[in-house]
Amino acid sequence: MLGALILVPAVSALVVALVGRARPEWTRLVAVVSSVATLAVAVRMLAEFDPGSAAFQFVEHRAWIAQWGISWHLGVDGISLFLVVLTALLFPLVIVGVDPHHDERRYLAWMLLLEAGVMGSFLSLDLFLFFVMFEIVLVPMYFLIGGWGYGERIYAATKFFIFTMAGSALMLVGIVATVVLARDEVGAVTFSLPELQRAAEFSVAEGRWLFASFALAFAVKVPLVPLHTWLPDAHTQAPTGGSVILAGVLLKMGTYGLLRFAIGLFPEAARWASPLFFTLAVVGIVYGAIAATMQRDLKRLVAYSSVAHLGFIVLGTFALTTQAVSGAVIQMVNHGVSTGALFLLVGMISDRRHTREIDALRGLQHVAPVFAGTFTVVMLSSIGVPGLNGFVGEFLVLIGSFGPARWWTVVATTGVVLAALYLLWAYQRVFHGEPDEANRGFAEMTWREGALMSVFVAIIVATGVYPAPMLDRMRPSVDALIARVAGG
Amino acid sequence: MDVGTFAAPAVQWWALSPLLALAGTALAILVVGALTPPWRAGLLPLATATGAGAAATLAALQWTTAVASPTTLVGGALAWDPYAVLVTVLVSGSVVLGSLALSDWLWRERAETPEAHALLLTAAIGAIVMANATDLVVTFLGLETLSLSLYVLAAMNRRRTESQEAGLKYFILGGVASAFFLYGVALTYGVAGTTRLGAISGELGMSIGVPRNDVLLLVGVAMVLVGLAFKASLVPFHSWAPDVYHGAPTPITGFMASAGKAAAVATLVRVMLVAYPSRADDWRPVLWAVGALTLLGGAVLAIVQVDVKRMLAYSSIGHAGFMLVGLEAAGHRGAFAEDAGAAAVAGYLAIYALLVLGTFAAVALVVGEGDAATTVDVFQGLGRRSPWLASALTVLLLAQAGVPLTSGFVAKFGVVRAAVDAGSYWLAGVAMLSAVVAAYLYLRLVVAMWLRDAAGPAVAVPPASRVVLVVCVAATLGIGIVPGWFLDLLADVASFAS
């Protein structure tokens, strides 16, 4: 079943690329059908998931490169479950809801390949397979930003590619070293994560070096300050669909990787490094918020708000208490939903007005009240207002981190206030006031856009009001991870 | 020795058959070509490819025997072991693909002559002899045969001064490098009293009670290293490569980067591991430093180029650095890595040969008549003008950058794995970082092809070049996605007859 989540989009990408040339009218249909089919598989997986188990479920294990101990090894647990579902959900929404404006065939092929890569990253239980998926994601994203983005798109795409690749270059050395150093304890050369976690023992120095090589790759991807500079550029220049996916799931590959691989394999080193990560996370929260406040470009503002939000996730991840880690995981999903939705809305503004300058927009709520209302809900979710999804994650993170990282948490709390500041201030400038000549023609939300946004709003409200089903399914895996870190 | 009792060494015809096929084809083309009126277009490359293909097939058929019982040929002059067979197949295969690409180039330049093809074959003979020699004097013979053929091939385009300049520059600098190599051989002989690789190792291995001039020996090893480093274009002996790669006819550049580089690196592997293993602790740090310099130098100098052929020349230097990472790993004695390192280098050679042949075949088509327009701008909008050609070139470039699911990633992973296994973490790290810097260069070409628009005519892809591109791309993806069979082959490769 899990293999289908990767192979269906991958094969459809090929079909779209090759068949689409002869039959351009089919490309969209193939893309929509295959991404919806992937979603259907993910939903079935969600329904059949055993909430009481901490183990990996639906495991698929086939030899791939037997000579090197590498296998096609997939599985899902409470930590990756909702990220997989989020991925499966966001792609069809973006494919159906966002128009690429030109070269649809190639755009859709890259999108589907991207989906396959992201799925593979969240599902892989083999270090090599994970690395392959983690790297392969760069190629479609690079072409999406470079081919369908805004003005400075090539600069942004190249920066994205080089930054991320530079981060993960040393991770490859780290992965090989992990496997080689664990060879004697495990009894064989294997890249299997469960096997390595079961048997491998590293000396303190080894563990810390290896942790560093993994953590650097993920820190670039998250991104943590000061490695974040690629993000505002990539987000701002990417096409709307690309931004949604980038914020929604690609950044999560970093935080997920930290949790699953860096912390999961090297618990001692993770505890040792946690003050550094607390500091970087809190700096990210405050810096991201302040930088967001200063932005003139609405999209750049949302991009910097991502830096701040991801700071909360990293803080919770390294606090390593049940509440904090659950909060971090649920916040990964929440941030994907609410920031994805914000990027969609900003994309709609940009399509209508051909500018995203905050100064050029005014009084939109008079001409487009439904649009403004949707924006308000999504914005409040991003701020973390109780009753909406953002609150659940941030609250759990703050509560859970207060014990192990008290003063950092105190500073992080200011991030919540600052989030209200920059988003509400932006809202005020864009939506309040009297619309001038240019903004009077701002079109109200269409039915298609409304249907698209209603999915996001539904998730935002549902998670905010009743997060228990999600938290229950995460709980066993999160507890198992924390027990491992505490014991190791 | 009394002349009367001279016993000719036994000649193993079957084992030598690949070399004989190459030599026979070369001679036939030269003699028949000189005596007959100009051949019909396509016949010359067909004959060359058939001869080289036969050589590759014959060598491939010998694989199992060579794995089972590696030995030496013609009185201990040439090795007949898996490594040798692999190099033979690789070089002969490069001739097949190279002659196909070259035929389209010759046709476009209206310069079809038999010499070009015959020289390709003699270069291959030189490359094979050089890499498989088990006697330093024979190595030198091979090296000179290869080099002389390449000097002429580089200068083959008589209408272009750059080509003449490239040939002359290569000739002069190559002569100096050959001299270094020969002096190194002489010094080694002075210490060890023999030029046989195995015998040198045996002589140097006896450590107790033998008075020996270590300075002489180390200078000798260093000079051999310099000579081979020049041929393999390792920093700081690389300065000829960009000029020659730029000036030479583009398909010849591809051949130099594949067969020429493979022969030089394979020789380096054989000489270092067979003749001087007991001095590994002396030469390994040198290779470490040269490797790091080559990796970084190749990558950093590549990204500031504006000319595509020079860019690819520096990228080829960087790839040689990766090969050195594998050799450095093989220099750690006693480790499990000894085999892994040599095998990883062999895999890298084979994979890179296919990548670079395909890349230059595509570049040769794009740069147009006379190899005149070689700046990055020429590639703008190629994705729209010739989508298939651009797709093929993109796959090959991404593979060179080391993107997963391509053969380039398998190659890089192999050497990094060997290096880490041997404990050379820092060198592995330098290699990976240089790969990131180099990625920028490949991206520049990809950007030009796909993300920038420029009007222009579509680039026609003649049938021979089409074959080359299809083979190279298929191998790139095949090895990249299902590397198992390729690694199985490599598992046997690292045994050396001496």
Interface residues (C-beta under 8 A of the other chain):
Chain A: W64 I65 A66 Q67 W68 F131 V132 M133 E135 I136 L138 V139 Y142 F143 G146 G147 R153 I154 A157 T158 F161 I162 M165 A166 A169 L170 L172 V173 V176 A177 V180
Chain B: L398 V403 P404 L405 F409 F413 V416 R417 V420 D421 Y425 A428 G429 M432 L433 A435 V436 A439 Y440 L443 V447 W450 L451 R452 P483 G484 L487 D488 A491
